[in-house]
Amino acid sequence: MEYIKIIIYASLPMAIIFFIINNSIPVKNYAKRTLVLSLVLVGFIMLFAGAMLFDYYRYGANPFSHYQYYLAAGALLLINLGFIIYNVIQTIRYHHRLGASGKQYQKDINQYLYIVYRYGGMYYLKKEKRNGNDTYLGECIPFDKGSFFYDEAFNKHIAKSRIAMSDYSYIGSATASGKKKMVFYCFLVDVASEDNLDHLERISPYEIVNIDMLDLHKTLIMRILIGEQFNIEL
């Protein structure tokens, strides 16, 4: 009975911790989850070994004579390995499907990052000429070849563009249907400086309601500025 109590007391809090960690990683990026959980496991093993050594050198306790150590460690190990094995299986299954259908998916759907930058209370938008008039839109970046997740594509873009990002919010996605379906993943990005924003126009929040924008871009930009999560069909 005592063995069962030790296993339960060790298992429950660890199961909750690993469940939270496992579900805190956005998007179905199982490989990233596997890596994070593996690092957490290594960290707990190091803490466990450190606790054993501390008890041994500080109190002279012989760790080999205390089965509680091994019951708790075994429960922890099994739970973490269970999460890791699950994510490894999901990674293999997901990328198998991706290998079979990923190229076709990219042909059928165009995916874009749609970003509005903010610095010092001002917004930065792209300006284009349309029928002789200035029209504005967010920065629209197609996914790199081989990118299937919006967070992965976003991180690649920020690293490549060298924009001094201080914070960001993923606001939501919008799907536009036509000859070819387009999906826009919308972000509001706060920057620490105007470096590498030379290709964009600075717009005050008071001007933004009056500038010329196509309906699609107006919808996306206004929703980004409001900051309310959305997932819409256009």
Steps between C-alpha positions, in 0.01 A plus 500: 500500500786734583654433159178602328480824702856595408435431131175701504654794688793509257294438187210744532691831524747388233222389267335842537830680437577297188142539374528879530840504329381268224197716423671837539684464168277642225431331168538127437877518519554162662875500437537819705287352778719189504815711530360716781375199697835325454680806639258513792568132568875562503444791738296290742758219489771751590288636787433147622870411490585827674248428778648154555853639519389780734336253738806277485763769570291716734322236705696185421187335359563194287279545191513129423319422824203728424266344248287819503762666280459240232122477514469877457767511229349200320153657498645826368700319234204294377269800475751711310595213272130445432460860381822480297402171332156642416655807337759293313221283356298810408809656339558191285133473402463871429814533291411181315173663398689822429742319274215349304276804479706805600603596148146464373375707795742779414380491139135521604536769767711814519598582857617843614617681807310828530683742728432849632796658681470749785758739642450803722123492457533505119419221258706389202324386183600426146404756235416403143375682194160384375330679211726798562406527867688407815354198675617333818527148636684305766827333415399181323768231493449164328616195692852383421522173314489223756318705766168347603440674836431869542719534810789338315451732200471802731824423685684452170373834371599694813848346499546563129370859504701593813213707631552606862190328635424570867166318520235349278144369504350239274150635444339241274456367149286583200425274205412650163350269239544546129673320217760416759431508873710747701557486874633806686653461847477840663749651745550829679872550557644760737851609411773667705621720214419596143798307367418296188153655467607738222284317246185582699302818557444644846132561567344656810201328663291806408584471130450129472121517477518742208772350280406309186498121544339213317220340698707188569789696647274737692330201663830339598667819621204615708469161665872499576480845657197406710700201623205266540571140403333391178479219248288607207403411144504790255 
